[in-house]
């Protein structure tokens, strides 16, 4: 589907549902970060100097709201590797998690579309915060969408992935219904951050929900499966997996008709498929998903008008003292460089980050690896600091040369597998990436210690840059 056809279809769909902008949350269109015409143009963008990331007190002894932290990542700055500002949320207990922009490069060239507002949901509270970052060093709270309004208008809860759409609306994957049960669905916000309804026309064939990525040129969206909010909140239980309460499927949606066109069951080798990443090239049908519990990387592509998926990397479990079962790597995050050359993923339990050359998409080649903690005995340090936990959330600079990471996954799961994070706080690290021959090395000059925050140790999670990054920008 071409861009003009897509926008026309999107506008017709909005009219059909009676969706119209409201002035209740209207905002001026002043620009913050740039939008790019192509991934190649984005790679030429200026180096990141600031990073946004949520810091959490959920699951700790500190009764304070979660907050948005701004970190200085400019090596020429006097405040390099420090938190330079904090914006506290209005309520306690949000469990800030993944977040995104009101506009990304899918909106490039459209009048009035600017990357200015962060859409910051609470996975635990179902509250959605809209943050104005026109001045990126001092974010301001613009408005809050309360969970009662979301439930009343959509019967959805537990917001996860945020992507802007080319027509200016914002789409958020929701893990559950009002009662915290699966399968959830997809929430739409209009340009003024008013609830515009649900995206999907039908949920037939949908069991669970988690992450998503769209590719309009192929009339496709892919979504993955975690579990119902009521399943994951108390913590991880292996018996829940055995009872079929966690996902193992990829859903390929008809983007225009907004219904599932094809389902691929990954089986026992694809348990808990989490982050999904299409190639950034909008002409490509290649993409990847990390199956967390099975510790497998799966590659998909479209052949003969059908989507196909195959396992291309297997992280073998490791026998570990004190564990009653073989410890899986637990692939919890992955991303692809903007030139579609390199893929990175984190093994949260094993404690390593891997770099793969995906020049041949169906045959990834291991090119770099770095150890940053974990439970299988590979202890690691950053300077004189011993690293607790394992590498988890990843973000890559636009030019692909700097990989940033944090170590918190989800509060109740952190407390199960890495309880020291609640007591000592998270870290944020940066890894230098060789984008010619491959290879990873830890930047010893960069260490953000969230254990020394003014109100006490906090958990740090997903990372965004004011000018965009490799997981929030989609080209159409």
PyMOL commands that set and color helices and strands:
alter all, ss='L'
color gray80, all
select helices_A, chain A and resi 3-16+39-43+105-107+147-154+216-218+229-232+238-242+267-270+411-417+420-424+450-452
alter helices_A, ss='H'
color red, helices_A
select strands_A, chain A and resi 50-56+67-72+83-88+96-101+117-122+128-132+140-145+156-164+170-177+185-189+195-198+212-215+220-223+249-254+259-265+273-278+287-291+296-303+306-314+331-336+342-347+352-357+365-371+381-382+385-386+394-396+402-406+427-433+440-449+459-464
alter strands_A, ss='S'
color yellow, strands_A
deselect
rebuild
show_as cartoon
